[in-house]
Amino acid sequence: MTAEGFLEGRRLQMARGVLLQCIMGGYPPARFYGSDDSDLALVPDPAQIHHLPWSKPPRAFAICDADELTGESSNLSTRGQLKKVIQRYAAAGLTPVVATELEFFVFAANVDPTQPFQPPVGLDGRREDGQSAFSVSSNNGLRPFFNEVYECMAALGLPRDTFMHEMGVSQFEINLLHGDALLLADQTFLFKHLLKEVALKHGLSVVCMAKPLAHTPGNSMHIHQSIVDSGTGLNVFSDETGQPTAAFRHFIAGQQACMADFTALFAPNVNSYQRLCHPYASPNNACWSHDNRAAGLRIPASSPVARRVENRLPGADANPYLAIAASLAAGLYGIEQKLEPSEPIQGEFKVPDNLSLPCTLHAALERLNRSQLAKELFGTEFIEGYIASKTMELTSFLDEITPWERRVLAAQA
């Protein structure tokens, strides 16, 4: 939209079906978004209008809500779904606080998708070989890129906590500062857009696929969650003596109760389950533990005021609005129903059958389709539309024959 049109308050409208557009560009049948495919209004959030510092000529970027023309939030909007979950917390006198950890790879430009990704050539003339995990000098070869990323984050008002090289070849992680759940979803979304755009300026490719390289850890988007009393601002997971509360137990139990049903919301792509095959770095279970990274739900070591629950299932490929909404909705469900969690696990453990999760997109979509709870919390229209779109993507994947099949199976009798 032109700046003049935006400043005049001109309404931008978009067909409802676009919210269910699949990643290949197609759409499920019109019955999933209304046979008329009528318009939605894109309503900009005044707090999320940004001048893009990397853009020449100058451009601005507005994060919008997708609202029906009657004024209410569209059921198909993931940002709207998160706002509804936050409103349910507010009705109970509670405010969720979250932080996201986002992992991503920085690769050289990949013009041939049949070829594996490669790390870029650094300023030293070499490609990283995978020995830089957690090194203080690991990103020196990419310093011009990261310098601009930092400058753009500052210009956009995106506060960062820590930034580090992760375990993978040319893999990095950022921890965004904890805060309001909607704000963190917006910041995560905006940061991913920033990364992609700045990388293009530097002839690089930033990849947030869950598992872009074989034999290498994948990209997660861990979600740290705590709940504060809206009146006092105190963390309801800790009592006045610093001990964990019933609300803390109930929140964990809600996560456990919903995790299998919601797996397709946390791991939305075929490739998501490649990441979850690695049992340590990407735990595919609904167990919980005190500071054990093999558990899907980890309680990091912290002071009572910072007591929180880390959901380690979502990948960097997940929609941040939907992943945060699903995780928070699960925790609130546990608080409302006063559910009790399993016993915490420590050390080496075997995942009980009742805490295992779907291990393919097909199984996750089947589980989501059977979930009455998901339809109650997010609405039948959203869940059925989401499944329809993701089923199209799964079908498209299954229509292709992979190099592995040609290499390994073609010679079989």
Residue, then its C-alpha position, 0 to 999 in steps of 0.5 A: m500500500t502507498a504511504e499516502g493511502f495508509l496515512e489516509g486510513r484507507r482500508l486494506q481488504m483480503a480474501r478470507g481464503v488467503l489465511l488458509q493458503c498452503i506453503m505451495g501457494g494453493y488453497p483447500p476447498a472453499r467450504f473451509y473458509g466460506s464458499d463466498d470467499s468474502d473479504l477480511a479487513l487488515v487492521p494495523d496494530p498502531a504499536q507494530i508499525h515499523h520503518l524498515p532500516w535495511s530497505k532502500p527506497p524506504r518502506a514501512f511494515a505494519i503487523c495487522d489483525a485480520d478482522e471480519l468486516t463486521g468487526e470481530s477477529s477472524n477465526l482463521s487468524t493465528r494472531g487473533q487466536l493468540k489474542k483470544v487465549i490472552q483474553r481468557y487469561a485476563a478473565a481469570g485475573l492472570t497475565p501470561v509472560v513468555a520468551t522465545e529462543l529461536e535457532f536458525f542457519v546462515f548458509a551461502a545462497n542455494v540456487d539448486p534445491t537438489q543440492p545440500f545447503q553449505p555454510p558461507v565463505g567467511l572473511d577468512g576465505r573458509r567455510e565453517d566446518g562445525q567446530s565453532a559451537f558456543s565459540v566467542s569468535s564463531n561468527n567473525g567470518l559473518r561479522p558484516f551480516f551480524n552487525e547489520v542484524y544488530e543495528c536493524m534490531a535496535a532500529l526496530g526496537l527489538p531487545r535481545d538477550t543473548f546471541m550465540h553460535e549453536m551446535g550445528v554448522s553455521q547455526f545460531e540462536i537468539n533469546l528474545l527478552h521475556g514479556d507480553a505474549l502478543l508482543l513476543a509473538d510479534q517480535t519473533f515474527l518480525f525478527k525472522h523477517l529481518l533475518k531473511e531480508v538482511a541476509l539477502k543484502h549480504g548474498l546469504s540465505v537464512v534458513c528456519m527449516a526445522k532440519p535443513l542438514a542431515h546428521t546435525p541438530g535442527n532449529s527449535m523455537h523453545i517457548h518459556q512461559s510463566i504466569v503473573d497475577s494481573g493485580t499484583g504482578l507476582n509469579v503465580f508459579s511460586d508462593e510467598t516462601g518461594q515454593p512451587t504452587a498448585a497453579f504451577r503443577h496444573f499448568i504443567a499437567g495441562q501442557q502434558a494433556c494437550m501436547a499430543d493433540f497439539t503436536a501439528l500446531f508446534a511441528p507444522n511441516v513434514n520436515s518438522y519431524q526430521r528434527l524430532c528424530h533426534p531424541y536429545a536436542s529435540p525431545n518428542n515427548a510430553c515428559w517434564s523435568h527439572d533442568n533435563r533437556a531430554a524432556g519436552l517440558r523443562i523447568p530451567a534452574s531459576s529463582p522463584v520469581a523467574r520460575r517458568v515452564e519451557n516447551r521444547l517441542p516447537g521448531a523454528d518453522a512453527n508460526p509463533y502466534l499459533a505455537i504460543a497460543a497453543s502452549l498457553a491454551a494448554g497451560l490454562y486448560g490445566i489450571e482450569q481443570k486442576l489437572e495433576p502432572s506425572e512424576p518428573i523425570q531425571g537422567e536417562f529415561k524411557v518415555p511412557d506410552n501415554l506421554s509419547l507424541p506423534c512422530t509424523l505429520h500424518a499422525a499429528l494431523e490425525r490426532l488433531n482431527r480427533s481432538q475435541l479439545a482443540k476444536e473447543l479451544f480454537g474453534t472447529e472452523f480454524i482446526e478443520g481449515y488448518i488440517a485441510s491446508k496441511t493435508m494439501e502440503l503433505t499430499s504434495f510431499l508424498d507426490e515426489i520421489t526423493p533421492w534416497e528412494r532412487r538411490v537405495l530402492a531402485a536396485q531392489a528386486 
